[in-house]
Structures are given as structure tokens and as C-alpha cells.
Amino acid sequence: MRLRYIYVLLLVVFFNKSYPQSTASEQVTTFTIAAPQLDAIKTIWVYLPKNYKNSKKPYPVIYMHDAQNLFDVKTSYVGEWSIDEYMDALTDNESIIVGIEHGEEKRIAELTPYKHETYGGGQGNAYLTFIKNTLKPHIDVAYKTKSDALNTTIFGSSLGGLISFYAAIKYPETFGKAGIFSPAFWINPELFDLIGNITIPETSKFFFLVGEKEGKTMVPDQERMVAILKSKGVKENQIRNRIIEDGEHNEKFWSTYFGEAYQWLTSKG
């Protein structure tokens, strides 16, 4: 009996260490939705403000990529952003956060607008069309939202930063603001030429973040893109360009600066 008890206890300890418990807030729920543009079924995570049920007011919406890494350590790759913990602590300036799960092996394809000769990809337009034409209309019907571009932000890191920037310049009538963390411009350098032919509204806002420990090209690429935006007349108050000396390419880095980006992007002016 004693040996059996010890065996069961060891199993419990092993299970708890091997499979982390969920850390998602009770404000987070999930649902699935067909994505015909991608020939896929997408799992969507939704964070609602704590007072959402008791409030009649509509809320701004932030669409974020890689939902598996945003709210829950159990589903994250190497740590979560702790978006729900940050949002739970707010007493004002609240938003609805919509996280879109990445397509696992299809992640590169979905988050790149152009095909790379080595890594493939190039389904970014289909992915954004899914968000714009299928997911967003559903969210705007199912939840109390402010659906205009000024209250719609798109936000991500790495490839998610790349596609967020592309979304904001390609579809400014839908995505008025973008959180662009550690953007992987190296995989789609075509973007540097693309924005030379695009008019950017005076209402658009871009929050850039990159760390100096992310790789040789990351900081220069971000600096180059910010310079191009400014050369096209984008004003200083439309851009925040953050370069962090000890920043690395991981969820801990992005989690640390999410609050700063959130407050700046959702502030008026």
C-alpha cells in the first residue's frame, strides 16, 4: 500500500511538472470559426474587460496573432505574454483583446504577405482577408465593440509584427493602429519598396519595438522602415520607435513592453 501511495504521488508530481496548469484569466474564452480564405478552422481567444457584462458601452478591439502565447502558459511555446493579467489590472482605458491561433506548420505562410524562396509563405493577404471580412464582422456582431479603424488595432511579434505592419499600411480603413514588435522584415524585404507607393493616413499609429540582442539586421531594418515612414510625411506623434539594449527575441521581452505599447496606441491624440 505504501509503495502504491508513493508511486501515485510521483505520478502527480511528474504530471504537474510536465503539464503546466492553465494561467488564463476567467475573462478569457475561446471559440472556433471557419476561415474559408485559408481553408481552415481557426481557434479564437477573446479577452473581455472585467466590467464588460455590467457595462453598456462599446470597447476598442485589438487583434493579436499567435494566441497560444498570449494568455496561457499551458499553451505557450516558451512562455506567455500575460496579456490577461495586465488587462485585469486596468481600471480604465479597457479593450477587448482578440487572439488568433497560428496555424502551426502554416504559421510562416499565414503571416507573410510575400513568398520567400527558402522559407515559403505568401498567404498573408488571405490571412488578413479572413480577419477583415470574416472574423472582424463576427466580433462586431457578437460583442460590444467600437468597430471603426481608430478603435481597431492589430498587434504581433516577429512574423506577427511583420503582418501587423503590412495590415496597417495595406488596410488603414480597417486597422488604424499597429503594435509591431521585433518585426521580421528580413523575410519580406519587399515591404520597403511597397510603402513608397502607399498613402498613409494622418490618423494611423505605429508602435515599433526591437531589441539589440535579436540579430544583426533587426535594429537596422526597423530604423530603415521608420525613416521611410517619416520621409512619406508620417509625423512624430504617429510613431513610437523603441530600441532596447538588452532586448531578446522572446515572449518575456514582448510581455515586458506590452503595457507601454498598449497605453500609447490606445491613448487619444
Backbone bond lengths (Angstrom), bond angles and torsions (degrees), N, CA, C in turn:
res aa  C-N    CA-C-N  psi(-1)  N-CA   C-N-CA  omega(-1)  CA-C   N-CA-C  phi
1 M - - - 1.473 - - 1.534 110.50 -
2 R 1.355 115.82 -44.29 1.465 119.93 -179.93 1.526 111.44 -62.28
3 L 1.367 116.06 -42.47 1.463 119.49 178.69 1.517 111.17 -63.57
4 R 1.309 115.44 -38.56 1.471 118.98 178.88 1.523 110.73 -64.78
5 Y 1.339 116.58 -40.25 1.469 121.06 178.86 1.527 110.36 -62.02
6 I 1.335 116.03 -45.27 1.462 119.75 179.76 1.518 110.99 -63.07
7 Y 1.323 116.85 -39.28 1.469 121.30 179.54 1.530 110.63 -62.72
8 V 1.336 115.76 -45.70 1.470 119.85 179.22 1.518 110.50 -63.40
9 L 1.343 116.55 -41.01 1.463 120.48 179.43 1.516 111.31 -62.15
10 L 1.326 116.28 -41.89 1.465 120.31 178.19 1.512 111.19 -63.92
11 L 1.313 117.02 -37.66 1.466 120.49 177.88 1.520 111.02 -63.28
12 V 1.327 115.78 -41.78 1.468 119.93 179.73 1.519 110.95 -63.72
13 V 1.340 115.82 -45.01 1.471 120.13 179.18 1.521 110.77 -62.22
14 F 1.348 116.22 -44.96 1.463 120.75 -179.97 1.519 110.75 -62.27
15 F 1.319 116.84 -43.01 1.464 121.31 -178.68 1.518 110.71 -62.63
16 N 1.331 116.53 -43.95 1.456 119.79 -178.04 1.517 111.95 -66.67
17 K 1.349 116.61 -33.01 1.462 119.24 179.44 1.518 111.30 -77.63
18 S 1.328 116.20 -35.40 1.455 120.08 -174.99 1.522 112.23 -80.77
19 Y 1.323 116.23 -30.72 1.455 120.67 -176.19 1.525 108.79 -126.18
20 P 1.319 117.46 94.22 1.464 121.28 -177.06 1.525 111.52 -57.18
21 Q 1.313 115.07 147.98 1.454 120.42 176.31 1.531 109.37 -74.02
22 S 1.316 115.79 151.76 1.455 120.37 179.54 1.519 110.72 -63.63
23 T 1.330 116.51 138.64 1.462 121.91 177.12 1.525 111.39 -113.77
24 A 1.307 117.43 8.17 1.460 120.81 -178.07 1.522 110.96 -67.92
25 S 1.310 115.97 137.83 1.458 122.45 177.09 1.525 110.44 -65.28
26 E 1.336 116.00 156.03 1.470 119.87 175.66 1.515 111.74 -67.85
27 Q 1.318 116.53 -10.26 1.474 120.49 177.30 1.531 111.93 -80.76
28 V 1.324 116.83 -4.86 1.466 121.23 -177.04 1.523 110.42 -102.46
29 T 1.322 116.46 129.58 1.459 122.48 174.86 1.533 108.29 -129.98
30 T 1.317 116.04 167.50 1.471 120.48 177.99 1.515 110.62 -131.17
31 F 1.317 115.11 156.95 1.460 121.50 171.35 1.521 108.06 -152.14
32 T 1.299 116.88 165.71 1.462 121.05 176.83 1.519 109.64 -113.06
33 I 1.313 114.85 151.16 1.461 120.93 -179.03 1.521 108.97 -147.58
34 A 1.313 116.24 142.35 1.455 120.48 177.82 1.526 109.99 -70.27
35 A 1.317 115.21 137.83 1.467 121.84 175.81 1.523 107.40 -118.54
36 P 1.324 118.15 82.18 1.473 120.15 -176.20 1.520 113.10 -61.08
37 Q 1.323 116.65 -28.57 1.466 120.36 179.30 1.527 111.48 -64.73
38 L 1.333 116.65 -23.46 1.465 122.12 -177.91 1.517 112.24 -114.20
39 D 1.327 115.84 0.16 1.468 121.29 -176.18 1.520 109.61 52.66
40 A 1.343 115.33 51.89 1.453 120.73 -174.75 1.524 110.70 -149.50
41 I 1.323 115.26 164.88 1.457 122.30 169.61 1.524 106.61 -108.22
42 K 1.315 116.63 125.01 1.455 121.14 -176.55 1.532 111.38 -105.13
43 T 1.330 115.24 136.38 1.459 120.67 171.86 1.525 108.37 -91.72
44 I 1.326 115.50 129.21 1.459 122.34 -176.20 1.524 109.18 -117.80
45 W 1.320 116.17 132.32 1.464 122.26 175.44 1.532 107.81 -103.50
46 V 1.315 116.84 136.57 1.470 120.89 -179.27 1.525 109.81 -127.53
47 Y 1.322 115.36 124.26 1.466 121.20 172.17 1.521 108.13 -101.01
48 L 1.329 116.07 126.97 1.465 121.59 176.59 1.527 109.27 -112.08
49 P 1.340 117.92 138.74 1.464 120.71 178.37 1.527 111.40 -55.97
50 K 1.321 116.17 153.86 1.464 120.70 -175.13 1.521 113.62 -59.20
51 N 1.318 117.02 -34.15 1.461 119.58 -177.98 1.527 112.66 -95.80
52 Y 1.341 116.34 13.53 1.467 120.37 -174.71 1.527 112.40 -55.67
53 K 1.318 117.94 -47.28 1.469 121.26 -175.49 1.522 112.62 -64.21
54 N 1.312 116.17 -31.33 1.465 120.06 -177.32 1.520 113.16 -95.22
55 S 1.309 116.15 3.50 1.465 120.63 -177.25 1.525 110.82 -110.74
56 K 1.305 115.57 146.01 1.464 120.78 176.84 1.530 111.81 -101.82
57 K 1.327 116.01 -5.51 1.457 119.06 -175.62 1.527 111.30 -79.68
58 P 1.329 117.30 151.62 1.471 121.00 174.21 1.525 110.11 -82.89
59 Y 1.330 115.90 158.52 1.462 121.49 -175.98 1.531 111.20 -123.45
60 P 1.334 116.92 148.92 1.466 120.15 169.73 1.528 109.13 -63.38
61 V 1.333 115.93 159.63 1.466 120.62 -178.63 1.522 109.76 -126.83
62 I 1.331 115.62 136.76 1.460 121.54 173.86 1.523 108.08 -117.14
63 Y 1.325 116.53 120.79 1.456 122.32 176.59 1.520 108.69 -94.38
64 M 1.336 115.92 126.35 1.457 120.79 -176.72 1.528 110.64 -127.11
65 H 1.314 115.67 148.87 1.463 122.12 -179.48 1.532 110.16 -93.35
66 D 1.335 115.45 171.85 1.474 121.18 175.74 1.526 111.48 53.61
67 A 1.326 116.68 52.46 1.468 121.69 -175.61 1.521 112.77 -56.47
68 Q 1.320 117.57 -28.81 1.471 120.38 -179.84 1.530 112.55 -57.42
69 N 1.333 116.69 -25.21 1.462 121.07 -175.37 1.524 114.00 -102.13
70 L 1.313 118.28 1.11 1.455 120.35 -171.01 1.517 114.57 -88.73
71 F 1.336 117.10 -43.25 1.461 121.18 -167.94 1.528 115.36 -117.26
72 D 1.312 117.75 -21.31 1.460 119.29 -165.65 1.525 111.77 -138.03
73 V 1.325 116.47 121.66 1.457 120.20 178.95 1.526 111.40 -64.54
74 K 1.341 116.58 -26.31 1.459 120.47 -177.87 1.524 112.23 -65.66
75 T 1.330 117.22 -32.73 1.462 120.52 -177.70 1.526 112.68 -102.54
76 S 1.331 116.37 -4.83 1.459 119.47 -174.91 1.522 111.47 -77.31
77 Y 1.317 114.17 160.95 1.462 120.46 -179.64 1.527 110.78 -78.52
78 V 1.316 116.51 -58.44 1.474 120.71 178.13 1.536 109.93 -138.29
79 G 1.311 116.75 45.12 1.461 120.66 -179.68 1.515 111.46 116.99
80 E 1.329 116.02 153.72 1.461 120.81 -177.72 1.523 112.32 -104.84
81 W 1.322 115.66 163.90 1.459 121.82 176.91 1.532 111.75 -78.08
82 S 1.335 117.92 -18.59 1.477 122.89 -176.78 1.528 111.15 60.39
83 I 1.321 115.78 40.27 1.462 120.79 179.32 1.522 110.89 -61.07
84 D 1.334 116.79 -43.78 1.460 120.10 -176.54 1.523 111.75 -65.87
85 E 1.344 117.28 -39.46 1.462 119.66 177.68 1.532 111.15 -62.29
86 Y 1.327 115.89 -41.04 1.465 119.29 178.52 1.528 110.52 -64.41
87 M 1.320 116.05 -46.95 1.460 119.87 -176.98 1.530 111.66 -67.38
88 D 1.331 117.21 -36.01 1.465 120.63 178.71 1.524 111.75 -60.48
89 A 1.316 116.89 -29.34 1.467 121.09 -176.59 1.528 112.78 -80.89
90 L 1.328 117.63 -10.80 1.465 120.37 -178.54 1.528 110.77 -76.95
91 T 1.322 115.27 144.17 1.465 120.14 174.08 1.521 111.86 -111.38
92 D 1.319 116.50 -8.99 1.462 121.50 174.47 1.525 108.22 -152.15
93 N 1.321 116.65 -176.29 1.464 121.74 -179.98 1.527 111.04 51.51
94 E 1.315 116.40 47.25 1.458 121.86 -175.53 1.529 111.83 -89.21
95 S 1.312 115.68 157.23 1.461 122.45 179.96 1.524 109.88 -144.77
96 I 1.312 114.79 161.88 1.456 121.93 167.78 1.522 107.07 -89.88
97 I 1.321 117.21 132.60 1.459 121.77 177.25 1.523 108.60 -109.53
98 V 1.321 116.63 124.92 1.460 122.17 178.68 1.522 108.46 -113.24
99 G 1.318 116.65 113.86 1.455 121.59 179.12 1.516 111.54 -102.03
100 I 1.315 117.18 132.19 1.467 122.97 -178.63 1.525 108.35 -107.82
101 E 1.312 116.81 119.59 1.461 119.07 179.05 1.524 110.79 -64.21
102 H 1.327 115.66 138.14 1.465 119.22 176.64 1.529 109.81 -73.89
103 G 1.295 115.87 161.74 1.456 121.33 -173.97 1.510 114.83 -89.18
104 E 1.361 116.80 32.24 1.462 121.23 178.80 1.536 110.45 54.52
105 E 1.325 117.94 -112.72 1.469 120.63 -178.37 1.531 112.25 -67.48
106 K 1.337 116.89 -13.91 1.468 120.90 179.06 1.527 112.00 -95.19
107 R 1.333 117.03 6.13 1.461 120.34 -175.53 1.524 112.22 -58.33
108 I 1.319 117.18 -47.62 1.466 119.93 -179.10 1.520 110.49 -60.28
109 A 1.322 116.43 -42.94 1.466 120.13 -179.44 1.523 110.92 -61.09
110 E 1.329 116.80 -46.25 1.458 120.66 -174.77 1.520 113.34 -69.53
111 L 1.314 117.05 -30.84 1.464 119.93 -172.15 1.521 113.82 -102.46
112 T 1.323 117.34 13.38 1.470 120.72 176.37 1.529 110.33 -124.86
113 P 1.331 118.32 125.23 1.461 120.16 179.08 1.526 114.08 -74.69
114 Y 1.338 116.78 -21.78 1.466 121.10 -179.45 1.531 109.83 -122.89
115 K 1.302 115.90 150.05 1.465 121.24 179.30 1.517 110.09 -79.73
116 H 1.326 115.67 134.50 1.456 122.20 176.61 1.526 108.57 -98.14
117 E 1.318 117.12 138.87 1.465 119.91 -173.80 1.526 113.27 -65.35
118 T 1.318 116.95 -24.72 1.467 120.36 179.14 1.526 112.70 -99.29
119 Y 1.315 116.48 -44.98 1.463 120.86 -172.26 1.529 113.70 -98.50
120 G 1.315 117.81 -5.08 1.460 119.98 179.10 1.512 111.49 75.44
121 G 1.336 115.74 -145.13 1.461 120.13 -179.74 1.514 112.18 96.18
122 G 1.337 114.58 -159.53 1.454 120.28 175.25 1.514 115.81 102.48
123 Q 1.348 118.22 11.23 1.469 120.34 178.36 1.522 112.53 -100.34
124 G 1.311 116.69 17.00 1.458 120.36 -177.39 1.510 114.20 -58.39
125 N 1.321 117.47 -37.34 1.462 119.40 179.12 1.523 111.54 -66.11
126 A 1.329 116.76 -39.06 1.465 120.42 177.41 1.529 110.37 -65.26
127 Y 1.330 116.19 -41.16 1.461 121.40 178.43 1.529 111.31 -61.65
128 L 1.327 116.78 -45.54 1.458 120.29 179.85 1.531 111.51 -69.50
129 T 1.324 116.79 -33.01 1.457 119.55 175.81 1.526 110.38 -64.89
130 F 1.330 116.43 -36.89 1.466 120.23 173.92 1.522 110.89 -59.21
131 I 1.329 116.83 -48.37 1.464 119.76 180.00 1.525 110.63 -62.58
132 K 1.316 115.65 -47.03 1.466 121.76 -173.26 1.535 112.87 -70.68
133 N 1.321 116.55 -42.93 1.465 120.40 -171.35 1.526 115.19 -101.30
134 T 1.342 116.85 -18.56 1.466 119.46 -178.04 1.527 112.24 -117.50
135 L 1.324 116.75 -56.23 1.458 119.40 -175.43 1.521 112.51 -69.98
136 K 1.318 118.06 -50.36 1.466 120.56 -176.51 1.531 111.74 -60.55
137 P 1.326 120.13 -45.96 1.473 118.61 176.36 1.529 112.57 -57.44
138 H 1.330 116.81 -37.82 1.465 119.83 178.01 1.530 110.63 -65.29
139 I 1.320 117.01 -46.29 1.461 121.23 179.77 1.522 110.67 -60.54
140 D 1.327 116.70 -42.11 1.467 120.58 -177.33 1.526 112.72 -68.43
141 V 1.333 117.29 -23.01 1.461 120.99 176.34 1.533 110.85 -87.88
142 A 1.319 116.25 -41.01 1.466 120.95 -173.63 1.528 113.09 -78.53
143 Y 1.338 118.37 -23.45 1.457 121.57 -175.45 1.531 110.49 -129.52
144 K 1.316 115.76 164.27 1.462 121.54 178.22 1.530 108.27 -83.71
145 T 1.298 117.11 100.42 1.459 120.88 -173.93 1.526 112.38 -124.33
146 K 1.320 114.14 156.73 1.463 121.88 163.80 1.524 104.97 -95.11
147 S 1.309 117.00 107.87 1.463 120.64 -166.41 1.525 114.99 -90.47
148 D 1.345 118.06 -6.31 1.459 120.36 -177.02 1.522 110.92 -73.47
149 A 1.326 115.91 164.53 1.468 121.47 -176.09 1.517 112.79 -62.09
150 L 1.329 117.73 -34.37 1.459 120.52 -178.79 1.522 112.03 -64.52
151 N 1.324 116.31 -20.40 1.458 120.98 -179.36 1.526 112.26 -114.47
152 T 1.333 116.11 18.65 1.464 121.09 179.08 1.519 109.26 -123.88
153 T 1.318 115.51 116.90 1.470 122.62 -178.48 1.514 109.46 -114.66
154 I 1.327 116.94 146.26 1.458 121.89 172.88 1.522 107.19 -121.37
155 F 1.342 116.71 138.72 1.469 119.03 -163.09 1.531 109.25 -149.66
156 G 1.339 115.92 135.80 1.457 118.87 176.33 1.514 112.19 -170.95
157 S 1.327 115.05 177.82 1.464 121.11 -179.30 1.521 110.54 -128.10
158 S 1.338 115.49 152.38 1.460 122.16 179.30 1.538 109.28 60.25
159 L 1.331 118.35 -119.81 1.462 119.11 175.04 1.524 110.42 -62.56
160 G 1.337 115.98 -31.33 1.459 119.82 176.04 1.515 112.14 -66.08
161 G 1.339 117.08 -32.90 1.458 120.51 174.30 1.514 111.37 -68.85
162 L 1.324 115.61 -39.93 1.465 121.37 177.65 1.520 111.08 -59.15
163 I 1.346 116.72 -51.80 1.466 119.90 -175.62 1.528 111.17 -70.72
164 S 1.335 117.22 -27.93 1.465 120.04 177.12 1.528 110.70 -67.86
165 F 1.324 116.09 -42.23 1.464 119.27 176.92 1.522 110.10 -63.36
166 Y 1.323 116.81 -45.51 1.461 121.21 179.52 1.519 110.86 -59.32
167 A 1.325 116.81 -42.48 1.468 120.93 -179.61 1.519 111.62 -60.88
168 A 1.343 115.77 -42.63 1.460 120.05 -176.26 1.521 113.04 -69.44
169 I 1.343 117.16 -30.42 1.459 118.45 179.50 1.535 111.96 -90.49
170 K 1.332 117.14 -25.56 1.463 120.51 -179.22 1.531 111.50 -86.58
171 Y 1.325 116.65 -34.71 1.465 120.85 -176.55 1.528 110.67 -130.05
172 P 1.329 117.88 61.15 1.475 120.27 -178.13 1.526 112.58 -67.15
173 E 1.330 116.63 -19.02 1.465 119.61 177.48 1.524 111.54 -73.11
174 T 1.334 116.97 -14.15 1.466 122.13 178.10 1.519 111.64 -109.49
175 F 1.343 116.36 -47.07 1.463 121.93 -176.94 1.527 109.60 -110.95
176 G 1.319 116.01 100.66 1.458 119.71 -176.11 1.510 114.47 -82.08
177 K 1.348 116.84 -16.42 1.460 120.62 -176.59 1.525 109.33 -141.64
178 A 1.335 115.55 153.00 1.463 119.42 -178.89 1.516 111.12 -141.39
179 G 1.333 115.59 133.49 1.455 122.66 169.91 1.519 107.81 -98.45
180 I 1.328 116.75 116.10 1.465 121.49 -169.81 1.519 108.37 -120.76
181 F 1.327 116.16 90.50 1.458 121.62 -178.10 1.528 110.28 -97.93
182 S 1.311 116.53 129.24 1.474 122.55 176.06 1.529 112.31 45.53
183 P 1.327 117.66 52.60 1.467 120.01 -173.97 1.528 112.89 -63.67
184 A 1.327 115.74 132.96 1.472 121.89 -177.67 1.527 110.30 -87.36
185 F 1.333 116.67 61.81 1.458 120.24 -178.93 1.522 112.38 -63.23
186 W 1.330 116.53 -22.42 1.463 120.59 -177.79 1.528 112.48 -61.26
187 I 1.319 117.41 -30.32 1.464 119.30 -175.90 1.524 112.02 -80.41
188 N 1.342 117.12 -24.12 1.469 121.86 178.02 1.525 110.44 -134.16
189 P 1.343 117.83 69.53 1.466 120.12 -179.32 1.527 113.16 -65.03
190 E 1.323 116.81 -9.47 1.464 120.09 176.96 1.529 112.08 -58.24
191 L 1.318 115.80 -22.72 1.468 119.75 -179.00 1.522 112.72 -63.59
192 F 1.324 116.91 -29.43 1.457 119.50 179.91 1.532 111.03 -63.78
193 D 1.323 116.55 -35.38 1.460 120.43 178.20 1.525 111.12 -81.75
194 L 1.329 116.29 -34.13 1.464 120.29 -176.73 1.513 112.34 -58.30
195 I 1.326 117.10 -45.42 1.463 117.65 -173.32 1.524 112.60 -71.49
196 G 1.331 117.09 -11.70 1.457 119.45 175.55 1.507 112.60 -68.02
197 N 1.342 116.61 -19.25 1.467 121.38 -177.53 1.525 112.94 -110.66
198 I 1.318 116.95 13.42 1.463 120.55 -175.56 1.523 110.28 -119.10
199 T 1.316 115.95 138.60 1.454 121.50 174.62 1.523 108.79 -89.49
200 I 1.311 116.45 128.30 1.459 121.35 -177.06 1.522 109.42 -106.99
201 P 1.324 117.42 122.99 1.469 120.69 -178.13 1.520 112.71 -60.85
202 E 1.315 116.04 151.61 1.464 121.12 178.93 1.525 111.75 -70.24
203 T 1.324 116.86 -11.86 1.460 120.83 -179.49 1.531 113.08 -92.12
204 S 1.329 117.48 -9.88 1.462 120.37 -178.98 1.528 110.37 -69.59
205 K 1.355 115.39 147.08 1.463 120.47 177.58 1.533 109.04 -132.75
206 F 1.340 115.47 140.38 1.461 121.40 -177.75 1.528 109.75 -132.27
207 F 1.334 116.05 121.18 1.462 120.03 174.29 1.524 108.18 -108.10
208 F 1.342 116.19 111.45 1.460 122.48 179.57 1.529 109.89 -100.21
209 L 1.332 115.43 138.74 1.461 121.15 174.53 1.519 109.28 -138.50
210 V 1.333 116.33 134.71 1.464 120.21 175.40 1.532 108.71 -151.33
211 G 1.312 115.94 151.47 1.453 120.81 177.91 1.514 111.45 -108.65
212 E 1.317 116.56 147.23 1.457 120.48 -178.28 1.524 112.79 -72.05
213 K 1.333 117.15 -13.03 1.465 120.85 179.40 1.529 112.45 -99.57
214 E 1.318 117.06 18.67 1.466 120.65 -176.75 1.526 113.52 -92.35
215 G 1.298 118.70 -12.66 1.455 121.11 -176.86 1.514 110.27 139.39
216 K 1.317 116.33 159.25 1.464 121.57 -172.43 1.521 113.78 -63.92
217 T 1.323 117.50 -34.27 1.470 119.38 -173.73 1.522 113.94 -93.12
218 M 1.338 118.18 -12.92 1.456 120.39 -170.85 1.528 112.89 -63.19
219 V 1.328 117.43 -50.81 1.464 120.09 -179.51 1.530 111.47 -66.99
220 P 1.351 119.58 -49.01 1.464 119.12 178.41 1.529 113.32 -58.07
221 D 1.334 117.55 -38.28 1.467 120.19 179.47 1.522 111.32 -64.92
222 Q 1.326 116.41 -42.15 1.465 118.82 178.91 1.524 110.81 -66.00
223 E 1.327 116.12 -44.09 1.461 120.44 178.61 1.527 110.98 -59.40
224 R 1.325 116.02 -40.49 1.455 120.74 179.54 1.520 110.91 -63.94
225 M 1.338 117.12 -43.42 1.456 120.00 -178.37 1.524 111.11 -67.15
226 V 1.316 116.83 -40.84 1.465 120.36 177.61 1.528 110.22 -62.32
227 A 1.321 117.81 -40.89 1.468 122.06 179.35 1.524 110.77 -63.25
228 I 1.323 116.94 -40.24 1.465 120.36 179.00 1.530 110.35 -65.14
229 L 1.322 116.28 -43.01 1.464 119.80 178.08 1.527 111.10 -58.55
230 K 1.323 115.80 -44.84 1.462 119.34 -179.30 1.520 111.68 -66.88
231 S 1.333 116.70 -33.95 1.468 120.08 178.10 1.519 111.79 -66.64
232 K 1.339 115.94 -22.20 1.455 120.60 177.77 1.530 112.88 -89.91
233 G 1.316 115.54 5.54 1.456 119.57 175.94 1.514 115.37 97.45
234 V 1.326 117.41 4.92 1.464 119.44 176.00 1.529 108.21 -67.76
235 K 1.318 116.22 127.56 1.463 121.34 -172.06 1.528 111.91 -81.49
236 E 1.326 114.09 161.75 1.461 121.01 -179.21 1.524 112.08 -57.27
237 N 1.344 116.41 -37.47 1.464 118.49 -177.45 1.524 113.05 -76.37
238 Q 1.336 116.92 -1.29 1.459 121.02 176.42 1.526 112.28 -97.34
239 I 1.323 116.54 -10.41 1.468 120.87 -174.26 1.522 110.72 -128.72
240 R 1.299 115.94 135.18 1.461 121.82 166.64 1.525 106.66 -120.15
241 N 1.329 116.70 120.59 1.461 121.88 -176.52 1.522 109.15 -116.10
242 R 1.339 115.86 100.14 1.463 121.36 -176.23 1.524 110.65 -105.36
243 I 1.332 115.35 123.60 1.467 122.08 176.45 1.525 107.00 -120.89
244 I 1.328 115.65 117.77 1.462 121.13 -172.68 1.527 109.81 -107.01
245 E 1.317 115.70 125.60 1.459 121.61 -173.05 1.524 113.04 -56.73
246 D 1.329 117.49 -46.46 1.468 119.91 -175.59 1.525 112.82 -102.56
247 G 1.324 116.77 15.95 1.457 120.60 -177.85 1.522 112.83 -69.94
248 E 1.330 116.46 133.48 1.452 122.77 178.27 1.524 109.95 -118.36
249 H 1.327 115.44 165.59 1.457 121.65 -174.34 1.526 109.88 -85.12
250 N 1.331 116.40 78.34 1.456 119.23 -179.40 1.530 111.51 -158.59
251 E 1.340 114.55 170.01 1.464 121.36 -176.42 1.528 112.41 -63.89
252 K 1.311 117.36 -33.84 1.461 119.43 179.22 1.524 111.05 -60.29
253 F 1.309 116.50 -44.33 1.466 121.88 178.29 1.520 110.43 -61.54
254 W 1.319 116.47 -48.23 1.462 120.58 -177.43 1.522 111.37 -66.97
255 S 1.329 116.81 -38.26 1.454 120.67 177.79 1.525 111.51 -62.28
256 T 1.330 115.96 -40.15 1.466 121.40 -177.72 1.524 112.01 -60.08
257 Y 1.331 116.37 -36.06 1.469 120.16 -174.36 1.530 113.65 -105.12
258 F 1.335 117.10 3.61 1.459 118.57 178.66 1.525 111.70 -60.28
259 G 1.319 117.50 -45.18 1.459 120.71 -177.64 1.515 112.81 -59.59
260 E 1.332 116.77 -43.69 1.467 120.26 178.81 1.525 110.92 -61.73
261 A 1.326 115.83 -44.85 1.464 119.70 179.45 1.519 110.90 -65.06
262 Y 1.317 116.02 -43.14 1.471 120.60 -179.64 1.521 111.28 -58.67
263 Q 1.324 116.38 -48.55 1.457 119.76 -177.45 1.523 111.93 -63.96
264 W 1.335 116.29 -39.76 1.466 119.11 -179.47 1.531 111.33 -69.73
265 L 1.311 116.28 -44.06 1.465 119.37 -177.86 1.525 112.16 -66.81
266 T 1.303 117.55 -35.11 1.472 119.83 -175.70 1.518 112.91 -93.10
267 S 1.325 117.36 -3.25 1.458 119.59 177.86 1.530 110.25 -74.59
268 K 1.306 115.45 153.39 1.458 119.57 178.29 1.520 109.29 -80.90
269 G 1.347 114.14 145.07 1.456 119.28 179.00 1.500 113.33 96.74
